[in-house]
Amino acid sequence: RAVDAMLLLLRSGDPDLEKGALGFLFCFLEYDTTAHIATNYDKTLVPTVMKIAKKDNKRKSNPEVIISLIGTLFVLCIHPLTSAQLFDLGVVDVLLECSCQDIPIRYFACLGLAYLLSHDSYRLNKKKKQEALNNLSFFIKTTTPKELRTNESDRGILWTSTKSFLKLLEAKETTVQIFGALCVTNLSYSDINRHLFEKDKIIGQLCCLQWHHDTRLS
């Protein structure tokens, strides 16, 4: 099993092997079906990734390592099984710390925070919740969807599914909804992603959500 092999690399202590494993996991877990399979058969995945996330070492000064690490964390934040583990292990603090860096890293960190805020079962304390919302608001105010699309294109970042972004548009927090709208707008600037809208059959849902939230998401 692919995730088993990556776990061995993550536990190796070798920076290059960790980087490669995180890069693979970020891409692999972004597929909805494989993510569910992966989270079901090895409960040590989240603690292993979080152990790397909490390390205070020079290897995390490499932007490519951080992108893969925070990308893996945010994808794990989407799914109930892994997001519960992440929440208990302090992922909110990790994501808040990463939200001040360059665009892709801030974006992935904000995605993780947004997905955690959209889960009804988690209750951030008032201070942490406000910090998370402030980070989302700052990103919304300082980054346009076109800037984000250009940045992702330059980094070769491609998405394989768009369904998970609907969860953000349906969130109770208005700031999370607006952030979700920014995410979807970013996706819409890519021909590949527009085809994914059709493949995932979410165009009708997006139109309905836009109509329903028109005054808040305009």
C-alpha positions in Angstrom: 0.0 0.0 0.0 1.3 3.4 -1.0 0.7 5.2 2.2 2.5 2.5 4.2 5.6 3.1 2.1 5.4 6.8 2.6 5.1 6.3 6.4 8.4 4.5 6.4 10.0 7.5 4.6 8.4 10.0 6.9 9.8 8.1 9.9 13.3 7.9 8.4 14.6 11.2 9.7 16.2 11.9 6.3 15.1 15.4 5.1 15.1 14.4 1.4 13.0 11.3 2.0 10.6 13.3 4.2 10.3 15.9 1.5 9.6 13.3 -1.2 7.0 11.5 1.0 5.2 14.7 1.8 5.1 15.7 -1.8 3.6 12.3 -2.8 1.0 12.4 0.1 -0.2 15.9 -0.8 -1.0 14.8 -4.4 -2.2 11.3 -3.4 -4.5 12.4 -0.7 -6.1 15.1 -2.8 -8.1 12.4 -4.6 -11.3 12.0 -2.5 -11.6 8.2 -2.8 -7.9 7.4 -2.0 -8.0 9.9 0.8 -10.8 8.0 2.5 -9.1 4.7 2.0 -5.8 6.1 3.3 -7.3 7.5 6.5 -9.1 4.3 7.3 -6.3 1.8 7.2 -3.5 3.6 9.1 -4.3 5.9 12.1 -0.6 6.7 12.6 -0.5 8.8 9.5 -1.7 12.0 11.1 0.6 11.8 14.2 3.6 11.1 12.0 2.9 14.2 9.8 2.2 16.3 12.8 5.5 15.3 14.4 7.3 16.6 11.4 5.1 19.8 11.4 6.1 20.5 15.0 9.9 20.0 14.4 11.9 23.2 14.8 14.7 22.7 12.3 16.3 24.3 9.3 14.7 21.9 6.8 11.4 23.8 7.2 13.0 26.9 5.8 12.7 25.3 2.4 9.5 26.7 0.8 9.0 23.5 -1.2 9.1 21.4 1.9 6.6 23.7 3.7 4.2 23.7 0.7 4.1 19.9 0.7 3.8 19.7 4.5 1.0 22.3 4.8 -0.7 20.9 1.6 -0.8 17.5 3.2 -2.2 19.0 6.4 -4.9 20.9 4.7 -6.1 17.9 2.7 -6.2 15.9 5.9 -8.3 18.7 7.4 -11.1 18.0 4.9 -12.0 14.5 6.0 -13.7 13.9 9.4 -11.5 11.0 10.5 -8.2 12.8 10.0 -9.4 16.3 10.9 -10.5 15.1 14.3 -7.0 13.7 14.9 -5.3 16.9 13.6 -7.5 19.1 15.8 -6.6 17.1 18.9 -2.9 17.2 18.1 -2.8 21.0 17.7 -2.9 21.6 14.0 -4.6 25.0 14.4 -1.4 26.4 15.9 0.7 25.0 13.1 -1.6 26.5 10.5 -1.8 29.9 12.2 2.0 30.0 12.3 2.3 29.3 8.6 -0.3 31.9 7.5 2.2 34.8 7.4 4.4 33.3 4.6 4.2 33.5 0.8 1.0 33.0 -1.2 0.9 29.2 -1.8 1.8 28.5 1.8 -0.6 31.1 3.2 -3.3 29.7 0.9 -2.9 26.1 2.0 -2.8 27.1 5.6 -5.9 29.2 5.2 -7.6 26.3 3.5 -6.8 24.1 6.4 -8.2 26.6 8.9 -11.3 27.2 6.7 -12.1 23.4 6.6 -11.7 23.1 10.4 -14.0 26.1 10.9 -16.5 24.5 8.6 -16.7 21.3 10.7 -19.6 21.7 13.1 -18.1 19.2 15.6 -15.0 21.4 16.4 -15.1 24.3 18.8 -12.1 26.6 18.7 -11.8 28.8 21.7 -12.8 32.4 21.1 -9.2 33.7 20.7 -8.1 31.0 18.2 -11.3 31.2 16.2 -10.8 35.0 15.8 -7.2 34.5 14.8 -8.2 32.0 12.2 -10.9 34.3 10.8 -8.5 37.2 10.8 -6.0 35.2 8.7 -8.8 34.3 6.2 -9.9 38.0 6.1 -6.3 39.1 5.5 -5.9 36.7 2.7 -9.1 37.7 1.1 -8.1 41.4 1.3 -4.5 41.0 0.0 -4.8 38.3 -2.6 -6.9 38.3 -5.8 -8.1 35.1 -7.4 -6.0 35.9 -10.5 -2.8 36.4 -8.4 -3.5 33.0 -6.8 -4.1 31.4 -10.2 -0.8 32.8 -11.6 1.0 31.6 -8.5 -0.4 28.1 -8.7 0.4 27.9 -12.4 4.0 29.0 -11.8 4.3 26.3 -9.2 2.7 23.6 -11.4 -0.1 23.1 -8.8 -3.1 21.2 -10.3 -6.3 20.1 -8.6 -7.9 16.7 -9.2 -11.3 17.5 -7.6 -13.4 20.5 -6.9 -16.2 19.0 -4.8 -14.5 19.8 -1.4 -14.6 23.5 -2.1 -18.4 23.4 -1.9 -18.1 22.7 1.8 -16.6 26.1 2.3 -19.4 27.9 0.4 -21.9 26.1 2.6 -20.2 27.0 5.9 -22.0 29.0 8.7 -19.2 31.6 9.0 -19.6 34.3 6.4 -15.8 34.8 6.2 -15.3 31.1 5.4 -18.0 31.4 2.7 -16.3 34.4 1.1 -12.9 32.6 1.3 -14.6 29.6 -0.4 -15.9 31.9 -3.2 -12.3 33.2 -3.7 -11.1 29.6 -4.0 -13.7 28.7 -6.6 -13.1 31.9 -8.6 -9.4 31.0 -8.6 -10.3 27.6 -10.0 -12.5 29.1 -12.7 -9.5 30.8 -14.3 -8.0 27.5 -15.3 -9.3 25.5 -18.3 -8.4 22.2 -16.5 -10.4 23.2 -13.5 -13.4 24.4 -15.5 -13.5 20.9 -17.0 -13.4 19.5 -13.4 -16.5 21.6 -12.6 -18.3 19.7 -15.4 -16.7 16.3 -14.4 -17.6 16.7 -10.7 -21.2 17.9 -11.8 -21.1 20.9 -9.4 -22.0 23.7 -11.9 -25.6 23.6 -10.9 -24.7 23.7 -7.2 -22.4 26.6 -7.7 -25.1 28.6 -9.4 -27.6 27.8 -6.6 -25.1 28.8 -4.0 -24.3 32.1 -5.8 -28.0 32.9 -5.9 -28.6 31.9 -2.3 -25.6 33.9 -0.9 -25.6 36.7 -3.5 -25.4 39.6 -1.1 -22.6 38.1 1.0 -20.5 36.5 -1.8 -20.6 39.4 -4.3 
